[in-house]
């Protein structure tokens, strides 16, 4: 998309994922349980095993402080 990059912060729980840095990737599949992509997108995003790599995320232990409102 044209313009400046947008940075977002969100709290999402991944209870079974190890802490640390992970790749965030997107794939369009036929069924929810499929791991193989079914649709290819017209983009120049980097790919890993057919998945489009959107960026990196850092999974950290949640703080005990209440989230801002």
C-alpha positions as CSV (number, residue, x, y, z in Angstrom):
1,X,0.0,0.0,0.0
2,X,1.3,3.5,-0.7
3,X,2.2,5.8,2.1
4,X,3.8,5.4,5.4
5,X,4.0,2.0,7.2
6,X,1.6,1.5,10.0
7,X,2.6,0.0,13.3
8,X,0.1,-1.6,15.6
9,X,0.3,-3.0,19.1
10,X,-2.2,-5.6,20.3
11,X,-2.5,-8.2,23.0
12,X,-3.2,-11.6,21.5
13,X,-2.7,-14.8,23.5
14,X,-0.8,-17.8,22.0
15,X,-0.7,-20.1,25.0
16,X,1.1,-23.0,23.3
17,X,3.7,-21.0,21.3
18,X,7.2,-20.5,22.7
19,X,8.3,-17.0,23.7
20,X,10.5,-15.1,21.4
21,X,10.5,-13.9,17.8
22,X,8.3,-15.5,15.2
23,X,7.3,-14.9,11.5
24,X,3.8,-13.7,10.9
25,X,2.6,-15.2,7.6
26,X,-0.6,-15.4,5.6
27,X,-2.0,-18.1,3.3
28,X,-5.4,-18.7,1.7
29,X,-6.3,-22.3,2.1
30,X,-9.2,-24.5,0.9
31,X,-10.2,-25.8,4.3
32,X,-9.4,-24.4,7.8
33,X,-7.3,-27.4,8.7
34,X,-5.2,-27.2,5.5
35,X,-1.5,-26.1,5.8
36,X,-0.9,-25.8,2.1
37,X,-1.9,-22.6,0.4
38,X,-4.5,-22.9,-2.3
39,X,-4.6,-19.3,-3.7
40,X,-1.6,-17.3,-4.9
41,X,-1.7,-13.5,-4.4
42,X,-0.3,-10.9,-6.8
43,X,2.2,-9.5,-4.4
44,X,6.0,-9.2,-4.1
45,X,5.9,-10.2,-0.4
46,X,8.6,-12.7,0.6
47,X,7.3,-16.3,0.8
48,X,8.1,-19.3,3.0
49,X,6.6,-22.7,2.0
50,X,4.0,-20.9,-0.1
51,X,3.0,-18.6,2.8
52,X,3.4,-14.8,2.5
53,X,5.6,-13.4,5.2
54,X,4.0,-10.2,6.6
55,X,6.6,-9.5,9.2
56,X,7.9,-10.6,12.6
57,X,6.2,-10.6,15.9
58,X,7.7,-11.0,19.4
59,X,5.8,-13.2,21.8
60,X,6.4,-12.2,25.4
61,X,5.1,-13.1,28.8
62,X,2.0,-11.0,29.5
63,X,2.4,-8.2,32.0
64,X,0.3,-8.2,35.2
65,X,-0.8,-4.6,34.6
66,X,-4.3,-4.0,33.2
67,X,-4.4,-3.1,29.5
68,X,-5.0,0.6,28.7
69,X,-8.6,1.6,27.9
